[in-house]
Amino acid sequence: MRDRGPASGVPDIMGSVHRFIVTIEGHGWTESDVLELLEPPDEGEPIETKLGTCVVTHAELLPNAEHGTIVCRLP
């Protein structure tokens, strides 16, 4: 476990949480959602969104960024 700092004495069990803007693609429509994850998911990985389980088609988090993007489709 990482420490938050030498004086805090509190272990950092979560790591860095990143906020992802998710674009959910359907047949002729798109919807948006926001997820907080420790790291971007891999292509083909299922993720849970407000519309249910989606399959990731693209995910991006630039180095040292707090926000990223995910594109997924309903199965």
Buried (B, 14 or more C-beta within 10 A) or exposed (E): EEEEEEEEEEEEEEEEEBEBEBBBBEEEEEBEBEBEBEEBBEEEEEBEBEEEEBBBEEBEBEEEEEEBBBBBBBE
